[in-house]
Amino acid sequence: MRAVAADSAGDWPQYRHDLQHSGRAGGAIQRGTDGALHLQWAYSFGERVEVEVEPIIAAGKIFVGAMNGTITALNSTNGSVAWQFAQAGPIPHSAAYADGRVFFGSLDGAVYALDAASGALIWQVQTGGPVYAAPAVANNTIYIGSVAGRFFALDAASGAERWHFPSGAARLPTAFTGAAALSPDHSFKRRLYALRRAGRL
């Protein structure tokens, strides 16, 4: 399976848009006939959404996690609620979308995979420590680190561990260059680990 990219110019499937976290999308911003931007709809989550959380846009939906442990899927056309999943701990960072699934980490120490259409839980994996990071998705693999000091590669379909690496506490988002996963170490060591797909430096 190839590395996951945006499905269309209007999608934003993971943190800062793509695997390299470029923060750029190819689509043009749609403006009104007067050349200005106009509010189309608004939605109140009624709970704190951390500043690090970016709305993830894919499959006609917008996915946002909040600190009450609820991730909400909104219909992108009108802002109505498609579904909510409220069984996680606080969600401090962005989710990711790939192949009909939504992935995110939580301060309860787990990484979750949900069905993007229904919000049903597909799998849940415990990392041993709070997960502050946003996942990267490539080659049917979820790359994400936790404060427990391990950086994980999980099978996207089942959640099975492919490998883990003792990287130190990871609080920052994970990037994927196509050849290696990059795991920032948020501990006092201030290191950046570049890991090959087999989990080796």
N, C-alpha and C positions, 0 to 999 in steps of 0.2 A: 504494500500500500504506500502510496506517495505521501509526502508531508502534506498536512492539511492546510489549505489556504481558504480565503474568503470565497463563499459560494457565488456571490454576485457583488457588483460594485457597491451596493448599498449595505452589505453585511459587515459586521464587526465581530468576528467569532471568538476572539480572545483578547487578553489584555494588550492594549496598544496595537490592536488590529491583527497582527500576524506573528509568525514564529520568531522573527527577528525583533519584534516590538518596535517597528518603525514609526508607529503612530500616524500612519498615512493611509488613506483609502483612495481608490481610483475614481469613485463616483463624484459627480459635481453636485453641489448643494442646490436643491430646488428652491427658487425664489418666486415670490408673487409677481403678477404682471407689472407691479410698480417697482420691481427690483429689490424689494425688501423681504425680510423674513417675518412670518406671522405665526403666532401660536396656533397649533392644531389641536392639541389636547394637553391635559395635565393630570398627574396622578400623585396622591399623597400616600406614602408608605406608612405613616403614623408611627414610625420608629426610626432610630438613628441609622443612617446609611453612611459608612465610613468614606472619607474623602478619597481613599485609594480605590474604591469600587467604581469600575466603569460599567455602564450598561452594555451588555453583550447582545448583539443583534444578529439573528439568524433564523431561517425557516419561518419568516413572517412574525417573529416574536422578539420581545425585549426581555432579557433575564437580568434580574437585580437581586442581590442578597442583602439582608439587613442584620443588625446586631441582635435582634430578637430570635435569630435562628430560622427565619423564614426567607425562602427564595421565591420570588414572584415572577411569573411569566405574563407579560402584557401583550395583547395584540397590537402590533406596530401601527396599524391603520387608524385605530380609534382609542387606544389606551385602556380598553376593557381588560379585565383579569381573565386570562385563559386558564390558569391554575396557580395554586400555591402549595409549597412543600414546607411544612412547619415542624419537622422532626429533627432538625440539626441544632447544634450549638451556634453561638454568634459567628457571623460570616464577615470577616474583616477585609476581604479582598475580592477581586473580580472572579467570575466563573469563566468557563471556556466551553465552546460548542464544537462538536465534531460527529458526523455520521449519525445524526438523530439523537444524540445524547448531550446532556449538560453535566459538566464536572466542576466541583468546587471543593475547597477545604474549609474547615471550621475550627474554632477554638476548642471544641470538644475533642480534638485530636484526630478526627476522621476526615477521610476524603470520600466524597459522595459522587455517584453517577445516577442521573435521573433520565427518564424518557422525556425527550423534549416536547413531544406532542401532548402527553398526559400528566407529566410530573410524577409518575410512579417511580419508586425506588428500584434501581436495577442492582446496584451493589453499594456496599459501604465497607471501607477498610480503615482500621485503626493504625495510626502511625506512632503512637506512644507519647505524643506531645502536641501542644496547640499548633495549628497550621495557620500561619499568617499569610502565606504566599499564594499567588495566583498560579494555576497550573499552565503548563504548555503541553500541547497535544501534537504528536507527529508519529507517523508510521504505526498507528493503532496502539500508541503508548502514551500514558500520562506521566509527565515529569513534574515532580513537586517535592519540596522539602518541608521539614517540620522543626519546631524548636527542640525536639528530642535529639537533634544532631544527626539525623539521617536524611539523605536525599534519595527519593524513591523513583523507580520506573515501574509503573503498573500497567497491566494489560487493560486496554480501554474497554473491551467487551466484558471481561469477567472480574476485573480488579485484582487478579492474581499478581503477586510480586514477580517481576522479571529480575530485578536486582535492587540493591540499595548500597549507598556509599556513605561512610562516616564523614560528612562534610562540615559538621558544626551546625549551630542553630541557624536555620534559614527563615528569614522574615520577608525577604524581598522576592519579587516575581522571578520566575524561571524563564530563561530564553533558550531557544533552540536554533542553532545555526544551519542545520541540515547535516552536519558532520558530528556535532557534539552538543551536549546539553550543558548550559552554564548555570552553576549554582552559587549565588552570592552567600558568603558566610557572614552572618550578622553578629557574630561573637566578637570578643576583643581582638581576635586575630586579624579581622578585616581582610579575609582572603576571598578570591574568586576561583572556583574550581571549574575546570573544563573537562568534562567526562565524555568518553566515547560511548557508543551505543551499548556496549557490553558492561558499562559501569566502571571502566578503568580510566585513570588519569591520562 
